[in-house]
Structures are given as structure tokens and as C-alpha cells.
């Protein structure tokens, strides 16, 4: 019997909400600007936003 196709809509939406909430907690009021700033150093800034640096 075949398995139904995997739907990743809900998990991806959850991860997106988590990322937005973490940026807001870190003090970013503009989410797009916060994402651009975080993307400048992808191995440092996301960890700093999560408090794992």
C-alpha cells in the first residue's frame, strides 16, 4: 500500500513563526531587515538571536 504524500506545510509554518518570534524577541521591529541582518553572518547571528553564542 502506498503512503500518502508528505505535507510539510504545518511544520514549515511553525518554523517560520518561531523565527519571526525570535527576531521580535531580539528587538527587531522590521522582520525583513532583521532577516537581512541575520543573513549577513549565517553561522554567528542566528545563534546570537537564540542566545547560543
mmCIF file as Biopython writes it, N, C-alpha, C and O atoms, coordinates in Angstrom:
data_model
#
loop_
_atom_site.group_PDB
_atom_site.id
_atom_site.type_symbol
_atom_site.label_atom_id
_atom_site.label_alt_id
_atom_site.label_comp_id
_atom_site.label_asym_id
_atom_site.label_entity_id
_atom_site.label_seq_id
_atom_site.pdbx_PDB_ins_code
_atom_site.Cartn_x
_atom_site.Cartn_y
_atom_site.Cartn_z
_atom_site.occupancy
_atom_site.B_iso_or_equiv
_atom_site.auth_seq_id
_atom_site.auth_asym_id
_atom_site.pdbx_PDB_model_num
ATOM 1   N N  . UNK A ? 1  ? 0.831  -1.182 0.000  1.0 0.0 1  A 1 
ATOM 2   C CA . UNK A ? 1  ? 0.000  0.000  0.000  1.0 0.0 1  A 1 
ATOM 3   C C  . UNK A ? 1  ? 0.877  1.248  0.000  1.0 0.0 1  A 1 
ATOM 4   O O  . UNK A ? 1  ? 1.867  1.327  0.728  1.0 0.0 1  A 1 
ATOM 5   N N  . UNK A ? 2  ? 0.505  2.204  -0.814 1.0 0.0 2  A 1 
ATOM 6   C CA . UNK A ? 2  ? 1.287  3.442  -0.899 1.0 0.0 2  A 1 
ATOM 7   C C  . UNK A ? 2  ? 0.954  4.370  0.249  1.0 0.0 2  A 1 
ATOM 8   O O  . UNK A ? 2  ? -0.181 4.435  0.721  1.0 0.0 2  A 1 
ATOM 9   N N  . UNK A ? 3  ? 1.983  5.089  0.684  1.0 0.0 3  A 1 
ATOM 10  C CA . UNK A ? 3  ? 1.781  6.096  1.722  1.0 0.0 3  A 1 
ATOM 11  C C  . UNK A ? 3  ? 1.333  7.395  1.066  1.0 0.0 3  A 1 
ATOM 12  O O  . UNK A ? 3  ? 1.756  7.696  -0.050 1.0 0.0 3  A 1 
ATOM 13  N N  . UNK A ? 4  ? 0.491  8.163  1.731  1.0 0.0 4  A 1 
ATOM 14  C CA . UNK A ? 4  ? 0.087  9.456  1.164  1.0 0.0 4  A 1 
ATOM 15  C C  . UNK A ? 4  ? 1.286  10.408 1.121  1.0 0.0 4  A 1 
ATOM 16  O O  . UNK A ? 4  ? 2.224  10.258 1.903  1.0 0.0 4  A 1 
ATOM 17  N N  . UNK A ? 5  ? 1.257  11.387 0.208  1.0 0.0 5  A 1 
ATOM 18  C CA . UNK A ? 5  ? 2.374  12.343 0.124  1.0 0.0 5  A 1 
ATOM 19  C C  . UNK A ? 5  ? 2.531  13.119 1.429  1.0 0.0 5  A 1 
ATOM 20  O O  . UNK A ? 5  ? 1.557  13.444 2.108  1.0 0.0 5  A 1 
ATOM 21  N N  . UNK A ? 6  ? 3.776  13.400 1.751  1.0 0.0 6  A 1 
ATOM 22  C CA . UNK A ? 6  ? 4.085  14.108 2.989  1.0 0.0 6  A 1 
ATOM 23  C C  . UNK A ? 6  ? 3.742  15.587 2.840  1.0 0.0 6  A 1 
ATOM 24  O O  . UNK A ? 6  ? 4.161  16.230 1.878  1.0 0.0 6  A 1 
ATOM 25  N N  . UNK A ? 7  ? 2.996  16.117 3.773  1.0 0.0 7  A 1 
ATOM 26  C CA . UNK A ? 7  ? 2.614  17.526 3.747  1.0 0.0 7  A 1 
ATOM 27  C C  . UNK A ? 7  ? 3.457  18.265 4.785  1.0 0.0 7  A 1 
ATOM 28  O O  . UNK A ? 7  ? 3.313  18.038 5.986  1.0 0.0 7  A 1 
ATOM 29  N N  . UNK A ? 8  ? 4.336  19.146 4.315  1.0 0.0 8  A 1 
ATOM 30  C CA . UNK A ? 8  ? 5.217  19.884 5.211  1.0 0.0 8  A 1 
ATOM 31  C C  . UNK A ? 8  ? 4.743  21.310 5.467  1.0 0.0 8  A 1 
ATOM 32  O O  . UNK A ? 8  ? 5.507  22.134 5.970  1.0 0.0 8  A 1 
ATOM 33  N N  . UNK A ? 9  ? 3.517  21.606 5.134  1.0 0.0 9  A 1 
ATOM 34  C CA . UNK A ? 9  ? 3.003  22.961 5.301  1.0 0.0 9  A 1 
ATOM 35  C C  . UNK A ? 9  ? 2.990  23.381 6.767  1.0 0.0 9  A 1 
ATOM 36  O O  . UNK A ? 9  ? 3.476  24.462 7.100  1.0 0.0 9  A 1 
ATOM 37  N N  . UNK A ? 10 ? 2.454  22.562 7.630  1.0 0.0 10 A 1 
ATOM 38  C CA . UNK A ? 10 ? 2.350  22.926 9.044  1.0 0.0 10 A 1 
ATOM 39  C C  . UNK A ? 10 ? 3.716  23.034 9.722  1.0 0.0 10 A 1 
ATOM 40  O O  . UNK A ? 10 ? 3.954  24.013 10.430 1.0 0.0 10 A 1 
ATOM 41  N N  . UNK A ? 11 ? 4.628  22.065 9.536  1.0 0.0 11 A 1 
ATOM 42  C CA . UNK A ? 11 ? 5.939  22.226 10.178 1.0 0.0 11 A 1 
ATOM 43  C C  . UNK A ? 11 ? 6.709  23.448 9.681  1.0 0.0 11 A 1 
ATOM 44  O O  . UNK A ? 11 ? 7.391  24.108 10.466 1.0 0.0 11 A 1 
ATOM 45  N N  . UNK A ? 12 ? 6.610  23.754 8.396  1.0 0.0 12 A 1 
ATOM 46  C CA . UNK A ? 12 ? 7.318  24.920 7.869  1.0 0.0 12 A 1 
ATOM 47  C C  . UNK A ? 12 ? 6.708  26.217 8.417  1.0 0.0 12 A 1 
ATOM 48  O O  . UNK A ? 12 ? 7.436  27.164 8.715  1.0 0.0 12 A 1 
ATOM 49  N N  . UNK A ? 13 ? 5.399  26.262 8.548  1.0 0.0 13 A 1 
ATOM 50  C CA . UNK A ? 13 ? 4.749  27.442 9.120  1.0 0.0 13 A 1 
ATOM 51  C C  . UNK A ? 13 ? 5.155  27.619 10.587 1.0 0.0 13 A 1 
ATOM 52  O O  . UNK A ? 13 ? 5.327  28.744 11.057 1.0 0.0 13 A 1 
ATOM 53  N N  . UNK A ? 14 ? 5.303  26.521 11.291 1.0 0.0 14 A 1 
ATOM 54  C CA . UNK A ? 14 ? 5.731  26.579 12.691 1.0 0.0 14 A 1 
ATOM 55  C C  . UNK A ? 14 ? 7.147  27.126 12.794 1.0 0.0 14 A 1 
ATOM 56  O O  . UNK A ? 14 ? 7.426  27.970 13.646 1.0 0.0 14 A 1 
ATOM 57  N N  . UNK A ? 15 ? 8.053  26.650 11.925 1.0 0.0 15 A 1 
ATOM 58  C CA . UNK A ? 15 ? 9.430  27.150 11.936 1.0 0.0 15 A 1 
ATOM 59  C C  . UNK A ? 15 ? 9.495  28.623 11.561 1.0 0.0 15 A 1 
ATOM 60  O O  . UNK A ? 15 ? 10.285 29.377 12.130 1.0 0.0 15 A 1 
ATOM 61  N N  . UNK A ? 16 ? 8.665  29.038 10.600 1.0 0.0 16 A 1 
ATOM 62  C CA . UNK A ? 16 ? 8.628  30.446 10.197 1.0 0.0 16 A 1 
ATOM 63  C C  . UNK A ? 16 ? 8.154  31.317 11.357 1.0 0.0 16 A 1 
ATOM 64  O O  . UNK A ? 16 ? 8.741  32.367 11.622 1.0 0.0 16 A 1 
ATOM 65  N N  . UNK A ? 17 ? 7.112  30.896 12.042 1.0 0.0 17 A 1 
ATOM 66  C CA . UNK A ? 17 ? 6.606  31.648 13.197 1.0 0.0 17 A 1 
ATOM 67  C C  . UNK A ? 17 ? 7.648  31.719 14.301 1.0 0.0 17 A 1 
ATOM 68  O O  . UNK A ? 17 ? 7.811  32.759 14.938 1.0 0.0 17 A 1 
ATOM 69  N N  . UNK A ? 18 ? 8.355  30.617 14.530 1.0 0.0 18 A 1 
ATOM 70  C CA . UNK A ? 18 ? 9.405  30.597 15.546 1.0 0.0 18 A 1 
ATOM 71  C C  . UNK A ? 18 ? 10.504 31.602 15.197 1.0 0.0 18 A 1 
ATOM 72  O O  . UNK A ? 18 ? 10.960 32.350 16.062 1.0 0.0 18 A 1 
ATOM 73  N N  . UNK A ? 19 ? 10.927 31.619 13.932 1.0 0.0 19 A 1 
ATOM 74  C CA . UNK A ? 19 ? 11.978 32.548 13.508 1.0 0.0 19 A 1 
ATOM 75  C C  . UNK A ? 19 ? 11.534 34.001 13.667 1.0 0.0 19 A 1 
ATOM 76  O O  . UNK A ? 19 ? 12.305 34.834 14.141 1.0 0.0 19 A 1 
ATOM 77  N N  . UNK A ? 20 ? 10.309 34.306 13.280 1.0 0.0 20 A 1 
ATOM 78  C CA . UNK A ? 20 ? 9.797  35.673 13.412 1.0 0.0 20 A 1 
ATOM 79  C C  . UNK A ? 20 ? 9.711  36.070 14.881 1.0 0.0 20 A 1 
ATOM 80  O O  . UNK A ? 20 ? 10.082 37.188 15.239 1.0 0.0 20 A 1 
ATOM 81  N N  . UNK A ? 21 ? 9.229  35.177 15.730 1.0 0.0 21 A 1 
ATOM 82  C CA . UNK A ? 21 ? 9.129  35.489 17.157 1.0 0.0 21 A 1 
ATOM 83  C C  . UNK A ? 21 ? 10.497 35.693 17.791 1.0 0.0 21 A 1 
ATOM 84  O O  . UNK A ? 21 ? 10.658 36.553 18.656 1.0 0.0 21 A 1 
ATOM 85  N N  . UNK A ? 22 ? 11.487 34.906 17.367 1.0 0.0 22 A 1 
ATOM 86  C CA . UNK A ? 22 ? 12.834 35.072 17.904 1.0 0.0 22 A 1 
ATOM 87  C C  . UNK A ? 22 ? 13.419 36.418 17.471 1.0 0.0 22 A 1 
ATOM 88  O O  . UNK A ? 22 ? 14.097 37.075 18.261 1.0 0.0 22 A 1 
ATOM 89  N N  . UNK A ? 23 ? 13.169 36.832 16.240 1.0 0.0 23 A 1 
ATOM 90  C CA . UNK A ? 23 ? 13.650 38.140 15.791 1.0 0.0 23 A 1 
ATOM 91  C C  . UNK A ? 23 ? 12.981 39.262 16.585 1.0 0.0 23 A 1 
ATOM 92  O O  . UNK A ? 23 ? 13.639 40.232 16.962 1.0 0.0 23 A 1 
ATOM 93  N N  . UNK A ? 24 ? 11.691 39.137 16.837 1.0 0.0 24 A 1 
ATOM 94  C CA . UNK A ? 24 ? 10.987 40.159 17.626 1.0 0.0 24 A 1 
ATOM 95  C C  . UNK A ? 24 ? 11.523 40.200 19.055 1.0 0.0 24 A 1 
ATOM 96  O O  . UNK A ? 24 ? 11.696 41.278 19.624 1.0 0.0 24 A 1 
ATOM 97  N N  . UNK A ? 25 ? 11.784 39.035 19.630 1.0 0.0 25 A 1 
ATOM 98  C CA . UNK A ? 25 ? 12.329 38.966 20.987 1.0 0.0 25 A 1 
ATOM 99  C C  . UNK A ? 25 ? 13.708 39.620 21.055 1.0 0.0 25 A 1 
ATOM 100 O O  . UNK A ? 25 ? 14.077 40.218 22.065 1.0 0.0 25 A 1 
ATOM 101 N N  . UNK A ? 26 ? 14.465 39.494 19.959 1.0 0.0 26 A 1 
ATOM 102 C CA . UNK A ? 26 ? 15.808 40.084 19.903 1.0 0.0 26 A 1 
ATOM 103 C C  . UNK A ? 26 ? 15.763 41.591 19.662 1.0 0.0 26 A 1 
ATOM 104 O O  . UNK A ? 26 ? 16.807 42.243 19.658 1.0 0.0 26 A 1 
ATOM 105 N N  . UNK A ? 27 ? 14.564 42.157 19.461 1.0 0.0 27 A 1 
ATOM 106 C CA . UNK A ? 27 ? 14.435 43.598 19.330 1.0 0.0 27 A 1 
ATOM 107 C C  . UNK A ? 27 ? 14.231 44.124 17.924 1.0 0.0 27 A 1 
ATOM 108 O O  . UNK A ? 27 ? 14.188 45.338 17.724 1.0 0.0 27 A 1 
ATOM 109 N N  . UNK A ? 28 ? 14.106 43.240 16.946 1.0 0.0 28 A 1 
ATOM 110 C CA . UNK A ? 28 ? 13.878 43.691 15.566 1.0 0.0 28 A 1 
ATOM 111 C C  . UNK A ? 28 ? 12.405 44.042 15.396 1.0 0.0 28 A 1 
ATOM 112 O O  . UNK A ? 28 ? 11.527 43.227 15.682 1.0 0.0 28 A 1 
ATOM 113 N N  . UNK A ? 29 ? 12.142 45.254 14.931 1.0 0.0 29 A 1 
ATOM 114 C CA . UNK A ? 29 ? 10.757 45.641 14.671 1.0 0.0 29 A 1 
ATOM 115 C C  . UNK A ? 29 ? 10.394 45.416 13.211 1.0 0.0 29 A 1 
ATOM 116 O O  . UNK A ? 29 ? 9.223  45.224 12.885 1.0 0.0 29 A 1 
ATOM 117 N N  . UNK A ? 30 ? 11.383 45.438 12.335 1.0 0.0 30 A 1 
ATOM 118 C CA . UNK A ? 30 ? 11.173 45.178 10.920 1.0 0.0 30 A 1 
ATOM 119 C C  . UNK A ? 30 ? 11.731 43.786 10.628 1.0 0.0 30 A 1 
ATOM 120 O O  . UNK A ? 30 ? 12.946 43.591 10.636 1.0 0.0 30 A 1 
ATOM 121 N N  . UNK A ? 31 ? 10.853 42.820 10.370 1.0 0.0 31 A 1 
ATOM 122 C CA . UNK A ? 31 ? 11.269 41.430 10.212 1.0 0.0 31 A 1 
ATOM 123 C C  . UNK A ? 31 ? 12.153 41.255 8.983  1.0 0.0 31 A 1 
ATOM 124 O O  . UNK A ? 31 ? 13.140 40.522 9.042  1.0 0.0 31 A 1 
ATOM 125 N N  . UNK A ? 32 ? 11.825 41.905 7.879  1.0 0.0 32 A 1 
ATOM 126 C CA . UNK A ? 32 ? 12.638 41.776 6.664  1.0 0.0 32 A 1 
ATOM 127 C C  . UNK A ? 32 ? 14.054 42.290 6.907  1.0 0.0 32 A 1 
ATOM 128 O O  . UNK A ? 32 ? 15.023 41.659 6.485  1.0 0.0 32 A 1 
ATOM 129 N N  . UNK A ? 33 ? 14.178 43.411 7.573  1.0 0.0 33 A 1 
ATOM 130 C CA . UNK A ? 33 ? 15.507 43.946 7.891  1.0 0.0 33 A 1 
ATOM 131 C C  . UNK A ? 33 ? 16.240 43.027 8.863  1.0 0.0 33 A 1 
ATOM 132 O O  . UNK A ? 33 ? 17.453 42.850 8.749  1.0 0.0 33 A 1 
ATOM 133 N N  . UNK A ? 34 ? 15.530 42.449 9.805  1.0 0.0 34 A 1 
ATOM 134 C CA . UNK A ? 34 ? 16.141 41.517 10.743 1.0 0.0 34 A 1 
ATOM 135 C C  . UNK A ? 34 ? 16.662 40.271 10.050 1.0 0.0 34 A 1 
ATOM 136 O O  . UNK A ? 34 ? 17.730 39.763 10.392 1.0 0.0 34 A 1 
ATOM 137 N N  . UNK A ? 35 ? 15.905 39.776 9.069  1.0 0.0 35 A 1 
ATOM 138 C CA . UNK A ? 35 ? 16.358 38.611 8.305  1.0 0.0 35 A 1 
ATOM 139 C C  . UNK A ? 35 ? 17.598 38.938 7.479  1.0 0.0 35 A 1 
ATOM 140 O O  . UNK A ? 35 ? 18.522 38.130 7.390  1.0 0.0 35 A 1 
ATOM 141 N N  . UNK A ? 36 ? 17.613 40.128 6.876  1.0 0.0 36 A 1 
ATOM 142 C CA . UNK A ? 36 ? 18.794 40.528 6.096  1.0 0.0 36 A 1 
ATOM 143 C C  . UNK A ? 36 ? 20.009 40.663 6.997  1.0 0.0 36 A 1 
ATOM 144 O O  . UNK A ? 36 ? 21.098 40.214 6.639  1.0 0.0 36 A 1 
ATOM 145 N N  . UNK A ? 37 ? 19.838 41.272 8.153  1.0 0.0 37 A 1 
ATOM 146 C CA . UNK A ? 37 ? 20.951 41.441 9.086  1.0 0.0 37 A 1 
ATOM 147 C C  . UNK A ? 37 ? 21.458 40.085 9.568  1.0 0.0 37 A 1 
ATOM 148 O O  . UNK A ? 37 ? 22.665 39.865 9.657  1.0 0.0 37 A 1 
ATOM 149 N N  . UNK A ? 38 ? 20.548 39.190 9.872  1.0 0.0 38 A 1 
ATOM 150 C CA . UNK A ? 38 ? 20.930 37.864 10.343 1.0 0.0 38 A 1 
ATOM 151 C C  . UNK A ? 38 ? 21.620 37.066 9.238  1.0 0.0 38 A 1 
ATOM 152 O O  . UNK A ? 38 ? 22.523 36.279 9.522  1.0 0.0 38 A 1 
ATOM 153 N N  . UNK A ? 39 ? 21.214 37.256 7.994  1.0 0.0 39 A 1 
ATOM 154 C CA . UNK A ? 39 ? 21.788 36.508 6.876  1.0 0.0 39 A 1 
ATOM 155 C C  . UNK A ? 39 ? 23.208 36.944 6.538  1.0 0.0 39 A 1 
ATOM 156 O O  . UNK A ? 39 ? 23.915 36.227 5.830  1.0 0.0 39 A 1 
ATOM 157 N N  . UNK A ? 40 ? 23.641 38.101 7.027  1.0 0.0 40 A 1 
ATOM 158 C CA . UNK A ? 40 ? 24.994 38.570 6.715  1.0 0.0 40 A 1 
ATOM 159 C C  . UNK A ? 40 ? 26.060 37.646 7.294  1.0 0.0 40 A 1 
ATOM 160 O O  . UNK A ? 40 ? 27.117 37.471 6.688  1.0 0.0 40 A 1 
ATOM 161 N N  . UNK A ? 41 ? 25.804 37.061 8.441  1.0 0.0 41 A 1 
ATOM 162 C CA . UNK A ? 41 ? 26.732 36.107 9.076  1.0 0.0 41 A 1 
ATOM 163 C C  . UNK A ? 41 ? 25.925 34.888 9.502  1.0 0.0 41 A 1 
ATOM 164 O O  . UNK A ? 41 ? 25.550 34.766 10.668 1.0 0.0 41 A 1 
ATOM 165 N N  . UNK A ? 42 ? 25.656 33.979 8.555  1.0 0.0 42 A 1 
ATOM 166 C CA . UNK A ? 42 ? 24.716 32.879 8.820  1.0 0.0 42 A 1 
ATOM 167 C C  . UNK A ? 42 ? 25.163 31.891 9.884  1.0 0.0 42 A 1 
ATOM 168 O O  . UNK A ? 42 ? 24.344 31.115 10.377 1.0 0.0 42 A 1 
ATOM 169 N N  . UNK A ? 43 ? 26.450 31.898 10.255 1.0 0.0 43 A 1 
ATOM 170 C CA . UNK A ? 43 ? 26.907 30.952 11.272 1.0 0.0 43 A 1 
ATOM 171 C C  . UNK A ? 43 ? 27.094 31.605 12.634 1.0 0.0 43 A 1 
ATOM 172 O O  . UNK A ? 43 ? 27.449 30.924 13.596 1.0 0.0 43 A 1 
ATOM 173 N N  . UNK A ? 44 ? 26.862 32.911 12.736 1.0 0.0 44 A 1 
ATOM 174 C CA . UNK A ? 44 ? 27.028 33.616 14.004 1.0 0.0 44 A 1 
ATOM 175 C C  . UNK A ? 44 ? 25.738 34.261 14.488 1.0 0.0 44 A 1 
ATOM 176 O O  . UNK A ? 44 ? 25.314 34.028 15.619 1.0 0.0 44 A 1 
ATOM 177 N N  . UNK A ? 45 ? 25.125 35.053 13.656 1.0 0.0 45 A 1 
ATOM 178 C CA . UNK A ? 45 ? 23.977 35.847 14.105 1.0 0.0 45 A 1 
ATOM 179 C C  . UNK A ? 45 ? 22.745 35.032 14.475 1.0 0.0 45 A 1 
ATOM 180 O O  . UNK A ? 45 ? 22.094 35.360 15.467 1.0 0.0 45 A 1 
ATOM 181 N N  . UNK A ? 46 ? 22.389 33.983 13.726 1.0 0.0 46 A 1 
ATOM 182 C CA . UNK A ? 46 ? 21.224 33.206 14.189 1.0 0.0 46 A 1 
ATOM 183 C C  . UNK A ? 46 ? 21.439 32.606 15.581 1.0 0.0 46 A 1 
ATOM 184 O O  . UNK A ? 46 ? 20.509 32.530 16.384 1.0 0.0 46 A 1 
ATOM 185 N N  . UNK A ? 47 ? 22.664 32.187 15.853 1.0 0.0 47 A 1 
ATOM 186 C CA . UNK A ? 47 ? 22.946 31.644 17.183 1.0 0.0 47 A 1 
ATOM 187 C C  . UNK A ? 47 ? 22.862 32.730 18.239 1.0 0.0 47 A 1 
ATOM 188 O O  . UNK A ? 47 ? 22.415 32.478 19.358 1.0 0.0 47 A 1 
ATOM 189 N N  . UNK A ? 48 ? 23.291 33.941 17.891 1.0 0.0 48 A 1 
ATOM 190 C CA . UNK A ? 48 ? 23.199 35.056 18.836 1.0 0.0 48 A 1 
ATOM 191 C C  . UNK A ? 48 ? 21.742 35.399 19.124 1.0 0.0 48 A 1 
ATOM 192 O O  . UNK A ? 48 ? 21.396 35.712 20.263 1.0 0.0 48 A 1 
ATOM 193 N N  . UNK A ? 49 ? 20.888 35.347 18.111 1.0 0.0 49 A 1 
ATOM 194 C CA . UNK A ? 49 ? 19.470 35.638 18.304 1.0 0.0 49 A 1 
ATOM 195 C C  . UNK A ? 49 ? 18.847 34.596 19.247 1.0 0.0 49 A 1 
ATOM 196 O O  . UNK A ? 49 ? 17.976 34.922 20.052 1.0 0.0 49 A 1 
ATOM 197 N N  . UNK A ? 50 ? 19.298 33.354 19.138 1.0 0.0 50 A 1 
ATOM 198 C CA . UNK A ? 50 ? 18.776 32.299 20.006 1.0 0.0 50 A 1 
ATOM 199 C C  . UNK A ? 50 ? 19.439 32.266 21.372 1.0 0.0 50 A 1 
ATOM 200 O O  . UNK A ? 50 ? 19.019 31.515 22.253 1.0 0.0 50 A 1 
ATOM 201 N N  . UNK A ? 51 ? 20.488 33.089 21.553 1.0 0.0 51 A 1 
ATOM 202 C CA . UNK A ? 51 ? 21.206 33.118 22.818 1.0 0.0 51 A 1 
ATOM 203 C C  . UNK A ? 51 ? 22.178 31.968 22.981 1.0 0.0 51 A 1 
ATOM 204 O O  . UNK A ? 51 ? 22.495 31.573 24.103 1.0 0.0 51 A 1 
ATOM 205 N N  . UNK A ? 52 ? 22.655 31.425 21.865 1.0 0.0 52 A 1 
ATOM 206 C CA . UNK A ? 52 ? 23.547 30.266 21.905 1.0 0.0 52 A 1 
ATOM 207 C C  . UNK A ? 52 ? 24.982 30.613 21.507 1.0 0.0 52 A 1 
ATOM 208 O O  . UNK A ? 52 ? 25.769 29.717 21.198 1.0 0.0 52 A 1 
ATOM 209 N N  . UNK A ? 53 ? 25.325 31.880 21.511 1.0 0.0 53 A 1 
ATOM 210 C CA . UNK A ? 53 ? 26.683 32.249 21.073 1.0 0.0 53 A 1 
ATOM 211 C C  . UNK A ? 53 ? 27.690 32.083 22.168 1.0 0.0 53 A 1 
ATOM 212 O O  . UNK A ? 53 ? 28.874 32.350 21.963 1.0 0.0 53 A 1 
#
